[in-house]
């Protein structure tokens, strides 16, 4: 059985660490806004993360889709074209997702 004092100290330490981790971005914001590294990461990282998520999702979807990869590839193509023309990420995501849902659920495309 765990000692009560030990458990309370552990909870207190975890609370302090959690609060500090949550406050750190706000405390470091003035420095982060001036950092060239952070600015470069802000330009590159979102695209890299979205690409990795897309590739992982594509791999998983293709494995479970007997029709092959064409549905995923068409939806990705539509998203890329819309993003290139409109520069509206939400629109690109919504249209490509809706198209993919239609492809997967309408018997004509399945």
Buried (B, 14 or more C-beta within 10 A) or exposed (E): EEEEEEEEEEEEEEEEEEEEEEEEEEEEEEEBEEEEEEEEEEEEEEEEEEEEEEEEEBEEBBEEBEEEBEBBEBBBEBBEEBBEEEEEEEBBBEBBEEBBEEBBEEEEBE
